[in-house]
Amino acid sequence: MKEFIMAQQNGRSIPLEDKIFGISRLANEMIAKKGREAVTNATIGALLDDQGKLVVLSSVVEVLRNLTPEDYAEYAPIGGTPEFKKCIKEAAFGKYKPNCFTEAVATPGGTGSIRNTISNYSKIGDQILTSDWFWANYSSIAGEIGRTSTTYSLFDKEGHFNITAFKQKVDELLSKQESLVIIINTPAHNPTGYSLTLEDWDKVLDTVEFAAKEDKKVALLVDVAYIDFAGDGDKYREFMPKLENLPSNILPIISYSASKTFTLYGMRCGAMICMTPVKEIAEEFVRVCQFSSRASWSNCTRASMVVISKIYEDSNLLTKVNEEREFYCDLLLKRGKAFEEEAAKVGLEIVPFDAGFFASIPCDDPDTICKKLQEKGIFVVPLAKGLRVSIASITEEECRMLPEKILAAMK
Ligand SMILES: Cc1ncc(COP(=O)(O)O)c(C=O)c1O
């Protein structure tokens, strides 16, 4: 019998419970029954310390504690406070100074910028494009606002970025759509940990430039949610100059999130930043995105904007925040290396990994393997094409222990 729901389905597939939060709940239930030592919860998309506590940068908390009531109680301007709009660009671009027009619009986390990009740069009914390993929320957001998503195969047989598959999909979509939103999550992609190389970027941009004839419009959304936990910030921003001064019908939009960078996950802060050689396109970007913001969440949390502005106003404070983050970034990188090394040692195939919060294992029947692992107190997330392990939420020791256990469950 068809499921009856009082609400309107509107083409969406709405699960009874969010998959990841559901598995995490099971992990917590097992912890309550058997104790913390009996459980490895590798489902959480946040950085936890080796004691399983959420990492919160104390230098950021200090600023937060000193806010005045007006700093958090007053409405913020729809597009963000002027100070925030300036400093969030500095945060996103780092030392790189773009030689093009850039405008920032505040959004509630990176999520808001994904939503605003899809709603303003694709038509209702369009398909948006991302890779076959992808953050599930991309397709939920598309479905929520009357679009759908489609994918290209991220890797070729040699484990390199699959430019042939990317080109095929871009050509196919642009032959039937006037506009196309492409989402590329790099560096430290969720769920694989892959980062596009500079050569990958050249190929991607050549492909898009070639495919986007003058009557077509392409928004290239670069989701850099994990950029400040990938490693050397300058190195991981080297691709950015390639985005300036593309043809005016290709609009790069950087989706920047304060959730991970400033450990402000719950404060819902981020920004979408456009890069274009045309001033009018940048001005229009602000106008249309602010309009969408107003019509969905209105304005964003002022407190988080003030916190980040205060950090950027004071170079000593900024250094303190960056140093504190670096410590935790190193911790995360060590966990990633441990997982990668151990997987190679025991012969567990993993998806090409570079850095970040997650690593993935390709496999058939991920749901069954996840259930088997749960019996052993190991909780990972089943995806369409394999398993996602959050190395951000487990210790280095657990990272070393997991590959063998996963391999055993797969056999
Ligand atoms: C790939 C990716 N993009 C964007 C986000 C946005 O997160 P937030 O809205 O908390 O900034 C996340 C969070 O999990 C993510 O994994």
The ligand as an SDF file (V2000), in Angstrom:
LIG
                    3D

 16 16  0  0  0  0  0  0  0  0999 V2000
   30.4530   18.2100    2.2820 C   0  0  0  0  0  0  0  0  0  0  0  0
   29.8350   19.1690    3.2330 C   0  0  0  0  0  0  0  0  0  0  0  0
   29.5190   20.3710    2.7850 N   0  0  0  0  0  0  0  0  0  0  0  0
   28.9560   21.2820    3.5880 C   0  0  0  0  0  0  0  0  0  0  0  0
   28.6850   20.9950    4.8890 C   0  0  0  0  0  0  0  0  0  0  0  0
   28.0320   22.1060    5.6330 C   0  0  0  0  0  0  0  0  0  0  0  0
   27.9900   22.0840    6.9410 O   0  0  0  0  0  0  0  0  0  0  0  0
   27.4310   23.3450    7.7450 P   0  0  0  0  0  0  0  0  0  0  0  0
   26.1310   23.7020    7.1510 O   0  0  0  0  0  0  0  0  0  0  0  0
   27.3640   22.8900    9.1290 O   0  0  0  0  0  0  0  0  0  0  0  0
   28.4350   24.4350    7.5370 O   0  0  0  0  0  0  0  0  0  0  0  0
   28.9920   19.7360    5.4120 C   0  0  0  0  0  0  0  0  0  0  0  0
   28.6830   19.3620    6.7950 C   0  0  0  0  0  0  0  0  0  0  0  0
   28.6490   18.2590    7.2040 O   0  0  0  0  0  0  0  0  0  0  0  0
   29.5800   18.7940    4.5530 C   0  0  0  0  0  0  0  0  0  0  0  0
   29.9100   17.5810    4.9550 O   0  0  0  0  0  0  0  0  0  0  0  0
  1  2  1  0
  2  3  1  0
  2 15  2  0
  3  4  2  0
  4  5  1  0
  5  6  1  0
  5 12  2  0
  6  7  1  0
  7  8  1  0
  8  9  2  0
  8 10  1  0
  8 11  1  0
 12 13  1  0
 12 15  1  0
 13 14  2  0
 15 16  1  0
M  END
$$$$
